[in-house]
Amino acid sequence: MSKTKPEDNAYPIAFDEAQATKIEWGLTKRELFAAMAMQGFCANNSIGSDYSALTIAEFAVEQAEALVA
């Protein structure tokens, strides 16, 4: 199994199958994972109310980095 590339798009769309060209826009995998982690932190009342938005964002990025490492 190959590792994911954090800079790859989370939802690439092939529009030219012969050349396998992808549209390069949207969130990267790293950004998507960080957003999902941040959503989880914010949904947890004990975490969301005790920390600043900046701290929660930093936690989320750390979790995303660990996932794509």
C-alpha positions in Angstrom: 0.0 0.0 0.0 1.4 3.4 -1.0 1.4 6.4 1.3 -0.9 9.3 0.5 0.6 12.5 -0.7 -0.5 15.3 1.5 -0.4 17.9 -1.2 -2.6 15.9 -3.6 -6.2 17.1 -4.1 -8.7 15.5 -1.8 -11.2 15.1 -4.7 -9.4 15.1 -8.0 -11.5 15.0 -11.2 -10.1 13.5 -14.4 -11.3 15.3 -17.4 -8.9 13.8 -20.0 -8.7 10.1 -19.4 -6.2 9.6 -22.3 -3.7 11.9 -20.5 -4.9 11.3 -17.0 -5.0 15.1 -16.4 -6.5 16.3 -13.2 -8.2 19.6 -12.3 -5.9 21.1 -9.6 -8.3 23.1 -7.3 -10.0 22.6 -4.0 -8.6 21.3 -0.7 -5.5 19.3 -0.4 -5.7 16.0 1.6 -3.8 17.7 4.4 -6.3 20.6 4.5 -9.3 18.2 4.4 -7.9 16.1 7.3 -7.2 19.2 9.3 -10.8 20.5 8.7 -12.2 17.1 9.8 -10.1 17.1 12.9 -11.1 20.6 13.8 -14.7 19.8 13.3 -14.3 16.9 15.8 -12.5 19.1 18.3 -15.2 21.8 18.1 -18.0 19.2 18.4 -16.5 18.0 21.7 -17.9 20.4 24.3 -15.0 19.8 26.8 -12.5 20.8 24.1 -14.3 23.4 22.2 -15.1 25.6 25.2 -11.7 25.3 27.0 -9.4 26.3 24.1 -9.1 29.3 21.7 -9.9 28.8 18.0 -6.1 29.2 17.3 -5.2 26.4 19.7 -7.9 24.1 18.3 -6.6 24.9 14.7 -3.1 24.0 15.8 -4.3 20.7 17.3 -6.1 20.0 14.1 -3.1 20.6 11.9 -1.0 18.4 14.2 -3.5 15.6 13.8 -3.6 16.0 10.0 0.2 16.0 9.8 0.3 12.7 11.8 -2.2 11.2 9.5 -0.4 12.0 6.3 3.1 11.4 7.7 
